[in-house]
Amino acid sequence: MNKTLKLFVFTLAIIALWASCTLPEQLVHVTGISLDKTELTMTEGEETTLTVTIAPDNATDKSITWTSINETVATVSAEGLVKALKAGSATIKVITADGKFTASCIVTVNAPMGVITGEATHISCQSAMLSGKISPQTSDENLKFGVLYSTSSEVLPDSSVEIEAESFDAEYNYSVYTDVLEPETTYYYRSYISKQGEVKYGEIKSFKTLAVSSMIETQDATDIHPQSAVMHAFLDLTDSRYNSLEYGFEITAYEGAGYTYAVKANNYSETGKKFSYNDQSLSRDTKYSFAAYVKLDDIIHKGETKTFTTPSITASVTAEASNILYYSATISGDFTVTSQGIFNKAVTL
């Protein structure tokens, strides 16, 4: 083989060897990473997936690692699936293998929307304070909350009285007041919370209003005379709210055909919780019945009825005349009155 042929064969071999070899790929490094959300609000039990973007798009090594700071609140999977476990705050973090670039999302987990029915307090014969506590603990303006109450143990929305609360305190407790209840009646109630059509209810509880006698009680009359008597009453307004107040007695006289009239008192003592009225327009030897009343914002409550009878007056005169002269005489004797109370004495000659 001559030199020319050998050179040709060698050239072909080099070409074949070069054709069978590939050059190594050019390595593209990661320059940054980001998430589609940097803040996320969830409710216990919810799941959502975070989307990650790596720059540049043609980076050679796009492998990443997910972690959750506070896994008791929220966890994250290798695919970026976030699960809300309980109320609180957690930070979801993602880091690239190439370059250790990071991105994070702060996750706030709220408790499910709910409400706790509180206790009934300040119970009187016509009023009560009903309470509740809202959850989640937020001041979301779309939230509405309050209390439903009814004489039915089911407390259904369409057949109950609904009172919406105006605000809650620092611990998310709220209360509503009602003063249109019936005495000695059992009421059932439960708190509610609603948001954009979703409604949650608390447990059903009950209370019983007091008897009218717990607020107003007619007491026995004293200082009973032929034409007067003092009537007394007990009045406790501790748990009552009202704009206008009137109190007094309804009196019935059993004289002839009988008649009834009302008198207003004006000497109520908040300390002693009592008032009285001295009626000096009575008739002697007459039976009367009377009942104390209180009028709160045009709603009248009465105590039980009491009775008394005014006494009569019996008088007799025993007299003798002496020293009888043409123009004069002396009369002396005894004047006896049998009666209770005050009376006037007069002698007519």
Secondary structure, 3 states (H helix, E strand, C coil): CCHHHHHHHHHHHHHHHHHHCCCCCCCCCCCEEEECCCEEEEECCCEEECCEEEECCCCCCCCEEEEEECCCCEEECCCCEEEECCCEEEEEEEEECCCCCEEEEEEEEECCCEEEECCCECCCCCCEEEEEEEECCCCCCCEEEEEEEECCCCCCHHHCEEEECCCCCCCCEEEEEECCCCCCCEEEEEEEEEECCEEEECCCEEEECCCHHHCEEEEEEEEEECCEEEEEEEECCCCCCCCCEEEEEEEEECCCCCEEEEEECCCCECCCCEEEEEECCCCCCCEEEEEEEEEECCEEEEEEEEEEECCCCEEEEEEEEECCCCCCCEEEEEEEEECCCCCCCCCCC
